[in-house]
Amino acid sequence: MTAIPHEHGHAHHYTTTGLDHRKIAIWAFIGSECLFFGSLISTYLIYKGRSVVGPFPHEAWTNPSTGQTFPAILDIPVTSASTFVLLMSSLFMVLAHASVVRGDRKYSKIWLAATALAGATFLGFQAFEFTSFVHEGLTPRTNLFGSSFFILTGFHGAHVTAGVIWLITLLFIDFRRGLRPADAINVDLCALYWHFVDVVWIAIFTLIYLIQ
Amino acid sequence: MATTVAAPPRYAVPHTKYERGLWSWLATVDHKKIGQLYLYTAIAFFLIGGLEALIIREQLKGPNGQLVSAEMYNQLFTMHGTTMIFLVIMPMGAAFFNYLIPLQIGARDVAFPRLNAFSYWVFLLGALFMNAGWIVGAAPDGGWFAYAPLTTQQFSPGLNMDFWVIGLQILGLSSLAAGFNFITTIINLRAPGMHFMRMPIFTWMSFVTQFLLVLAFPIITVAVTFLMLDRFFGTNFYTITAGADPLLWQHLFWLFGHPEVYILILPAFGLVSEVLPVFSRKPLFGYPVMVYSGILIGFLGFGVWAHHMFAVGMGPIADSVFGVTTMLIAIPTGVKIFNWLATMHGGSLRFTTPMLFAIGLIALFTIGGISGIMHSSPPADLQQTDTYFIVAHFHYVLFGGSMMGIFAGTYFFYPKITGRLMDERLGKIHFWLTFVGMNLAFFPMHFAGLNGMPRRIYQYQANQGWDIENLVSTWGARILGVATLVFIWNFVKSRRSGAVAGRDPWGAATIEWTLPSPPPEYNYAVIPTITSRYPLWDAKSPELTADVPHTPEGEKRTDVSVGGKETHASFKGPSDTHMASEVAHPSAKELGIAMPTPTIKPLLASIGLTVMFLGLILKHSVNYQSLWLPVLLAGVAFFVVSLYAWLLSPLEPEHH
């Protein structure tokens, strides 16, 4: 009976597929998240056009009792800009990962910071969008559109927030001790998550903003 | 069959606080200890859920029962269903996933040991949260299905459904975390040579169950989140006057709820598929078909949900489609029944307690399955829905199926877990009381239901043709109560005085039985190499497995790289003398095996999570309403800090 030799760090443990455990787990997580966002998006689409009172996403509405008119509430040009920023962040993420893989300590920090900044910018756009909607008279309590819109995009925003915190954590580690090529898996996991959150936004932007 | 040894194996004397006493349980990351925690917790809730059932049956034993009020009755049937599904059968499944999967695939632990501990603690705190309603006199009362809009603030004021909504939210997080963990474990920690088609069938059925968990729970999470936001923050997801669809909840709930049914039954199928071959002394009949039918059940399970909704008027097309898919899912299930029968056919049967429970599952689940096919037809379902016929059906499936399978698994694996066998005589008394009591309790419900007795009523008038049926049901429930006491007595007593099991008391075929009972912390000193589906029978009784595919003669055993070094470790069946001679085992440290460091950080994180939800429920309390946001934010902060402390500390000691 021979003992298995010492191992240092769990990256060197035997795995059946040769992949890091976390790589498999994050794919399972992403699969699960597809059902999560799928349910939220389905609810939005089922409730589309069923709101009894406005404001509505794509058409103006006049309140019959007060005579007050609400314009169509979604601002597609502004959200197109924030969508562009979020899509670019995926490019920065790829560059950050590539920098860590080739051991480029300078550009790994630059691109990680750029990704986090782009994510934060997207969140800033969302905060602006949410507050302006509230000023225009749409809250989660107003109508079915308000409930399903705020909760769907709010959960997406929460995912972006978690991603930004993850990126800042990686950046912090990079400044403290440097991310080596052996740490690429950590950036890879964050990148998979980040791209997934981006893809979800493409679905949300298309289904909710672009298709009227 | 039991090998005669003096005592279960001794391990090195515990010398740190992590190895003995309460701390060893709070800080454990060992899948075997976590499995036991799940097992004990589930048994405790089985007693609570059973007590609720007994009160229900006492109330209904005759016309115009006066034991409990209508309000109390609603709480009892809601919590009976919720407890038995989420706090008994699911954690029983989790207990076996935890204990068995790493052993069956030749691993030393799960892929994420600390996440595993987190899953258990979140489950425990969620279960306590769900039951906390009893303490403040407001247990959930909207049914385990919690149909919105009935459960919105307008129609269910009070804290009752708040406890349910938040409790289920917490329990869902536990199941999701466990699902990711076990999918990764099964894909990535199989021993060399353990191809998918050599995996023990229990691990296979568990694998399918994990996919159901991670794909079904997000849906209920969304449905429950909507209800939570409606109740606490005034959104409109289930507000009919705002234009909401009264069927939204039903669709989301059953889109989760039907896969949930297979989450409850597939682990039990896996357990009896382990038990039947061993006590028939034959390989499982049609192993590949058993695997494929399990996968097919998993797929079809997502396409039948609306058969719970035939009565809401979805129209002939939807009714027909879901009727047909429901009939289709009976095919892979029927395949399993016939394969179990064919496994027993011509075998040398031994009627041990686990075998009796396994056969009990085949008989009783078949009855439940057939009544299920009856109401897969929408016209028949319209007669049966919301009557006691449905109650009879799902108790045959869940008690006759899931619980019988869980009892079979408990008697079968108890010696592996504790080192001692459960008492066979008490076990047989338990089985026969259960079998008789279960049929007395649930079979008459078919007749009461067909005679028109509705579900969820707390009283009924005399002479409607339901009196005898209800009295018999109550006597059946009482017998089940006695049976459960016998089981508990056997479970507790055998821990000290049961016959010592040795490694392989049953003459089983899979690798977990090569380990000492109970296994050492690291499970396998050397990771085995697997060459067939039944390694122990290959070594001990090769004639049993002659027809089972093996590694071909010409195929060299693959040399595997473990920890960076080549190893040629291959599996050898231990001889009986070898089994009997071992009384002490080296520790992981002596063998130089790196095992995860015990830590309470997962427990702290789960407490943070629960405090966060506690803050939310304070929003509806009378006296502490102003505290809700501070408590919620404190919970979030505590959770985040614990999570970072956990993620930034290494899994294993850095130097050893």
Interface residues (C-beta under 8 A of the other chain):
Chain A: M1 T2 A3 I4 P5 H6 E7 G9 H10 H12 H13 Y14 T15 T16 T17 L19 H21 R22 I24 A25 A28 F29 G31 S32 E33 L35 F36 S39 L40 T43 I46 Y47 R50 S51 V52 V53 P140 R141 N143 L144 G146 S147 S148 I151
Chain B: A111 F112 L176 G179 F180 N181 I183 T184 I187 N188 L189 R190 P192 M194 V214 L215 A216 F217 P218 I219 T221 V222 A223 T225 F226 L229 F233 G234 T235 N236 F237 T241 A242 G243 A244 D245 L248 L252 A525 V526 I527 V560 S561 V562 G563 G564 K565 T567 A569 L591 G592 I593 A594 P650 L651 E652 H656
